[in-house]
Amino acid sequence: MRAVLAAALLLAAGPVAASPILMISVDGLRPADVIGAAKIGLSVPTLTAMMVKGAYAEGVTGVTPTLTYPSHVTLVTGAAPARHGVGNNLTFDPANINQVGWDWYAEDIKVPTLWGAARAAGLVTANVHWPVSVAAPIDNNLPQIWRTGHEDDRKLIRALATPGLLPGLEAKLGPYPQGIDEEVAADEDRVRFAAALIAEKKPAFTTVYLASVDHYEHKFGPGSPEVLATIARNDAMIGRLVAAARKAEPDLTVVVVSDHGFQPVSTDVNLIAPFIAAGLITVDASGKVTDWQAEPWIMGGSAGVVLKRPDDAALVAKVAGLLATLKADPDMGVAEVLDAQAVARLGGSPMCSFLVAFRPGFEPGHDPRAAKQMPSTYKGMHGYLSSEPAMRSSLFVEGPGLGRRGDLGLVDMRSIAPSIARILGVKLEGAKALPAF
C-alpha cells in the first residue's frame, strides 16, 4: 500500500529529472585561471572543490566564431552556428538601421534546445539572463535584452519575461539589474534573483549567465589584477547560488561553463575603409552606408565578409583579390582568409562568403574613418579562430549525474548539451556529439 501511495504521489507531482541541472555560465572564464589558480595566487574554492569532487576540462574547444551569443546557443543545443543559426553577437546590419541590435531572440535558433527538450519531457525550466533567450520555451524566464540602458529598458524586460515573474521577485528583492549592466554588482544581484527563483519554482533545468569577468577582461585585459579579483567574486557568488539551489534540489548536478577564452589586444585595424575604396561599400558625406556589395561583419578577433550576391562569381573574385592584398600587408594583422568552404568546415555562419582571421594583438575596428592602425578600444578580445589555444573555454561539473570524473582533457563544446540531456533524462533532437561527462 505504501509503495502504491508513493507512486501515486510521484505521478501527481509530475515528471522528475534523473538529476536536476543548474548550468552557470561565466562569460570569458579561461580554464587556466582556475586550474592554475594556486600558481597565480587566486582563491577559487567553489570551482576548486568542483574539480576535486567532480569533473573538469583541460579546455573546451569552441565554435566559429568564439563569441558569446553563438557559443551560448551551442551550449544549449549541441550544434555549431552553421546549424543553429546564430552566427554572431550582432545581427548583420550593413546600413545600421537596427541601432546595434544583438541577436537576442530565441526564434532565430533553428534547432531544438535543452529548454525545449526539458519542457517536452514535462520538466520545469528557469533562466536568468542567458543570451538568445527572449521568447525561448522556458517556464520561468528572465531573458537577456537591452537597448540603451534608459529606464524604459526595465519596461522591456518586464514585458518579455514570463508574465508576473519579475514583479513578484522584485517585490521581495528590489530592482532587477538592467540588461546592459555587466558590473560585478549586477551579477551578484542576478544570482540573488536566481536563488529566489530556484527556491520558489524548483526547476529541473536552470540556466544562469554572469557577464562581469568578460566585461573586465575587455576593459583591463585577461590576467589583470582587476580580472582576477572579479573571478574570485564570481566563484563566491557561484558558491552561494549552488548552496541555495541544493536546499531546493539536494540531488542537483552543477555545470559551470564559459563561452570562450581571451587574449590581449593592442591594435585596431581599419578593415572597412579598403572595402569603401574598392567600391564594395558606398557611403554618403556623413559616412552612412547607402549601398553595399560586400561588407565585413565584425566578430571580435575575426570578421565575416557577407556578399549581397554570394553566387556572383565576379563579385566573389573581386573580394577574394582584395582580401589577398590585405593579408599580404603586415600592418593589417591578418592571419588567415578563409573562403566559404573553409567556413562551412568550421561550422561558421553560411552567411559568410569569407572569414578574415586576425593575428593575436590585432582586431578589426568599427570606424571606417579611422586610421589604418589605432590603439585598440579594448585591452582583451576573443573571436579568434577556435583552433587558437587561448580561445579555449571552461567546464567544471559536480553532482550525482556524472558518467565520468576527474580530468576530461579537451572537450568539444558541442558535447556539453548532450551530456546535460543525458543527466536530465531527456532527448535532445539533432545533437550529434557524444556526451562528454
NORQUI-V528231 format. One record per residue. OMEGA is omega in whole degrees, -180 to 180 (NA if undefined). NEAR is the number of other C-alpha atoms within 10 Angstrom. D_LAST is the distance of its C-alpha to the last C-alpha in Angstrom with 1 decimal. Layout:
BEGIN
[[OMEGA NEAR D_LAST] [OMEGA NEAR D_LAST]]
END
This chain:
BEGIN
[[179 6 38.4] [-180 7 35.9] [179 8 33.0] [180 9 34.6] [180 10 35.0] [179 11 31.4] [179 12 30.3] [178 11 32.7] [180 11 31.5] [178 12 27.9] [-180 11 29.2] [-179 9 31.4] [-180 9 28.5] [-178 12 26.7] [180 13 23.2] [178 17 20.5] [175 22 16.8] [169 18 14.7] [177 23 13.5] [-177 30 15.0] [166 26 13.1] [178 27 14.8] [-179 21 13.8] [176 23 16.1] [173 24 17.0] [-173 26 19.2] [174 24 21.0] [-178 30 21.5] [179 29 19.7] [-178 29 19.6] [-177 25 16.9] [-180 17 19.8] [177 19 21.6] [-177 24 19.0] [178 18 17.9] [-174 12 21.7] [-177 17 23.1] [-178 12 25.3] [-178 10 27.0] [177 12 28.1] [-178 10 29.1] [178 16 26.6] [179 18 25.6] [-172 21 22.2] [-179 15 21.7] [-178 17 19.2] [177 25 16.6] [178 19 17.6] [177 13 17.1] [178 19 13.5] [-177 21 13.0] [-175 14 14.8] [-172 14 13.4] [-177 25 9.7] [179 23 7.7] [178 31 9.1] [169 25 9.8] [175 18 13.3] [177 26 13.7] [177 30 12.7] [-172 25 15.2] [-176 29 16.7] [178 29 19.1] [3 28 22.9] [179 33 24.3] [-178 29 22.3] [-172 27 23.7] [-172 21 22.7] [176 23 23.4] [-178 30 22.0] [-179 30 18.7] [174 24 18.4] [175 29 19.2] [-178 27 16.4] [179 26 13.9] [179 25 15.2] [-173 31 15.9] [-177 34 13.7] [174 29 17.1] [-179 26 19.2] [180 26 22.5] [180 21 24.6] [-174 19 23.1] [168 22 22.4] [179 21 25.8] [-170 27 25.5] [-177 29 26.6] [170 27 27.7] [-177 21 28.1] [173 17 31.8] [176 16 33.3] [-169 21 35.5] [-172 13 38.9] [-179 19 41.5] [178 13 44.4] [177 12 42.6] [-179 8 43.6] [176 12 40.3] [179 10 41.0] [178 12 37.7] [176 16 35.6] [-178 18 31.8] [-172 23 29.6] [-160 22 29.2] [-177 17 29.3] [178 18 26.5] [177 15 28.9] [178 12 28.3] [-171 21 24.8] [-178 15 25.3] [179 19 22.2] [179 18 20.5] [173 27 18.5] [177 26 16.1] [-179 25 19.2] [179 23 21.2] [178 20 18.7] [179 23 18.6] [180 18 22.3] [178 13 22.9] [179 16 21.3] [-179 15 23.6] [179 21 21.3] [-178 23 22.7] [178 25 21.4] [-180 25 22.4] [173 28 22.4] [165 23 24.1] [178 22 25.0] [178 25 22.1] [179 25 23.6] [-177 25 24.9] [178 27 25.0] [-179 23 28.7] [173 16 29.4] [-180 18 25.7] [-175 20 25.1] [-176 23 24.3] [-176 19 26.3] [-165 22 26.8] [167 26 26.8] [-170 29 28.0] [176 27 27.5] [173 22 28.0] [172 24 31.4] [169 19 34.5] [-173 15 37.7] [-171 11 40.0] [174 12 39.2] [-179 11 42.5] [177 9 42.7] [176 12 42.6] [178 17 38.9] [177 17 38.5] [180 10 40.2] [-178 14 37.9] [177 20 34.7] [-179 17 36.4] [-174 12 37.4] [175 17 33.9] [174 24 31.9] [-175 18 31.7] [177 13 35.4] [-174 11 36.4] [-175 15 33.1] [177 21 34.0] [179 15 37.5] [179 11 36.4] [-179 18 34.0] [177 12 36.5] [-180 9 39.1] [-168 10 37.2] [-175 13 35.5] [-174 12 37.9] [173 14 37.4] [-177 19 34.0] [172 17 33.5] [180 20 34.7] [-177 19 32.0] [-176 16 33.5] [-178 15 33.3] [178 17 30.5] [-178 17 31.9] [-179 20 30.0] [178 13 32.2] [176 19 31.2] [180 24 27.5] [175 21 28.5] [179 17 30.4] [177 21 27.5] [176 23 25.4] [179 18 28.4] [179 24 28.5] [-180 25 24.8] [179 21 25.3] [180 18 28.4] [180 23 26.8] [-180 25 24.0] [-176 16 26.6] [-171 11 28.9] [-179 14 26.7] [-178 19 23.8] [175 24 21.4] [179 24 18.3] [-178 27 16.8] [173 26 18.1] [-180 22 18.0] [-177 22 20.0] [178 24 21.1] [-169 27 22.9] [-164 23 25.2] [179 26 27.2] [177 28 25.3] [-179 31 25.7] [-179 20 29.3] [175 27 30.3] [174 28 28.8] [-172 22 31.0] [-173 17 33.9] [-178 17 33.9] [179 22 31.6] [179 26 28.2] [-180 19 28.5] [178 14 31.7] [179 13 32.7] [180 15 32.5] [-179 22 28.8] [177 23 27.8] [179 16 29.6] [176 20 27.8] [179 26 24.4] [179 20 25.6] [176 20 26.8] [178 25 23.6] [-180 20 21.8] [-179 18 24.5] [174 21 24.3] [178 22 20.5] [179 16 21.3] [-179 16 24.1] [-180 22 22.1] [179 21 19.3] [179 14 22.1] [-178 18 24.0] [-179 26 21.1] [172 18 20.4] [179 14 24.0] [-175 17 23.7] [-176 20 20.3] [-178 14 19.8] [-174 17 16.6] [167 23 15.0] [-177 25 11.4] [178 26 12.0] [176 22 10.3] [-176 22 12.7] [162 28 13.0] [-172 28 16.1] [-176 32 17.6] [172 34 19.3] [-178 32 20.9] [169 25 24.7] [-179 23 27.7] [177 20 31.3] [-177 23 33.9] [-169 17 37.6] [169 23 39.3] [175 25 39.6] [-178 25 41.1] [179 21 43.0] [-174 26 41.4] [-177 22 43.3] [178 18 46.8] [177 17 46.8] [176 21 45.9] [-179 17 48.9] [-180 10 51.2] [-180 12 50.2] [-180 14 51.2] [174 20 47.7] [178 20 47.6] [-180 16 50.8] [176 15 51.4] [-175 9 54.4] [180 6 56.4] [-178 6 53.9] [179 11 51.0] [-180 13 49.6] [177 15 48.2] [177 11 50.6] [179 15 49.2] [173 18 46.5] [178 17 45.7] [-176 23 42.7] [174 23 40.9] [176 23 38.1] [-167 24 35.1] [-174 23 34.0] [-179 24 30.3] [-180 22 30.3] [175 28 30.5] [177 28 31.1] [169 25 33.2] [173 29 33.1] [-177 22 36.5] [179 22 37.4] [177 21 40.5] [179 16 42.7] [-175 13 43.4] [178 16 40.5] [180 10 42.4] [-174 10 45.5] [-180 10 45.7] [179 11 48.3] [178 17 46.2] [-179 17 43.1] [-179 11 45.3] [180 14 46.9] [178 22 43.6] [178 17 42.3] [178 12 45.5] [-178 13 45.2] [176 23 41.6] [178 14 42.7] [180 12 45.5] [179 18 43.2] [-179 19 40.8] [-179 12 43.8] [-175 11 44.9] [180 9 43.2] [179 13 44.0] [175 22 41.6] [-178 22 38.5] [178 25 37.0] [-177 18 34.5] [169 16 33.9] [-178 20 35.1] [176 20 32.9] [-175 17 34.5] [-180 19 33.2] [179 14 31.8] [176 14 29.9] [180 22 28.6] [179 19 27.5] [179 10 25.6] [180 19 23.6] [179 19 23.0] [-175 26 25.4] [177 26 27.8] [174 18 30.4] [-173 20 33.0] [173 23 33.0] [175 25 35.6] [171 26 34.8] [178 28 32.5] [-179 26 34.1] [-176 26 31.7] [177 24 33.3] [175 16 33.3] [-179 20 31.9] [-179 17 34.5] [172 27 35.6] [175 34 34.9] [176 27 37.0] [-176 23 39.2] [-174 16 40.2] [-179 14 44.0] [-179 18 46.0] [-177 10 49.0] [174 15 47.4] [-180 12 48.3] [175 17 46.5] [177 18 44.7] [170 13 44.3] [-172 13 42.5] [176 18 39.0] [-177 16 38.6] [174 18 35.3] [176 20 34.4] [-177 25 30.8] [172 30 29.2] [-176 30 26.2] [176 26 26.3] [-177 31 26.7] [-178 24 25.2] [177 22 21.4] [178 14 22.2] [179 14 23.7] [-180 15 21.5] [-179 21 22.9] [180 27 21.3] [-179 31 17.7] [-168 32 15.9] [173 31 13.7] [175 26 10.3] [-173 25 10.2] [177 27 8.2] [179 21 10.1] [-174 19 11.0] [-173 16 11.3] [-172 22 8.7] [173 18 5.7] [178 13 5.2] [179 14 5.0] [-180 15 7.4] [-177 16 9.8] [-179 15 10.3] [-177 17 7.8] [176 13 11.1] [-176 17 11.9] [173 22 9.6] [-179 20 11.4] [-178 29 11.9] [-178 27 12.2] [-176 22 8.6] [180 25 7.9] [176 25 10.3] [177 28 9.2] [179 21 5.8] [178 31 8.4] [179 27 10.8] [-178 18 9.1] [178 22 9.0] [-175 24 12.5] [179 17 13.7] [-180 21 15.3] [179 18 15.9] [-177 24 15.6] [174 16 18.4] [177 15 18.6] [-172 23 15.0] [-178 13 15.0] [176 16 11.9] [177 14 9.3] [-180 21 5.8] [-177 21 3.8] [NA 23 0.0]]
END
